[in-house]
């Protein structure tokens, strides 16, 4: 944990700033100032102040773009757009190095030429997922998307009804050990949907930029 990480996370303690961050994070496309202000239910000037503070904290990124269909002289100034940063911030008191342990374990699995470690990891992921899904169902969670959101996946349904996951809870680890981690993630989600009691859901590997590697097809639960 660095002082800058702590300052970045602490900036979300402000309720207005946090609401703006959440509104921008929900969008799959960058958001202009007016859209963000309207979504958060605040005035534009206040939104601009907090949005730019979130950029300073590296929680959001800013870019400039002209409105669609406008170009050349007379098109007006480009609008300032905001999107969630892909930087990660972790705060632990006292400091912990769980990601380091995960990287070491992933390297051990990758080095096992027999494939037994991978098979054991996949089976363990499915068992854990089934246990988590069953527990959540028993506690009254009422739909698959709520359950997935509770584990940080940020699910969204597309027009075809497929659930796409906007966030991978294992992103940094997957960047370094993609095959191992994506396979583990698929097993975990297979277990989650099975334990939750949604037999019509069909998790599959379907990686796309800016999303988790797993999608969930099938009939709407």
Secondary structure, DSSP 8 states (H G I E B T S, - for coil): --HHHHHHHHGGGSHHHHHHHHHHHH-SS-EEHHHHHHHHTS-HHHHHHHHHHHHHTTSEEEEEE--TT--STTS---EEEEEE-S------SS---HHHHHHHHHHHHHH-TTSHHHHHHHHHHHHHHHHHHHHHHHTT---HHHHHHHTT--EEE-TTS-EEES--TTHHHHHHSHHHHHHHHHHHHHHHHHHHT-TT-EEEE---TTS-SEEEESS--
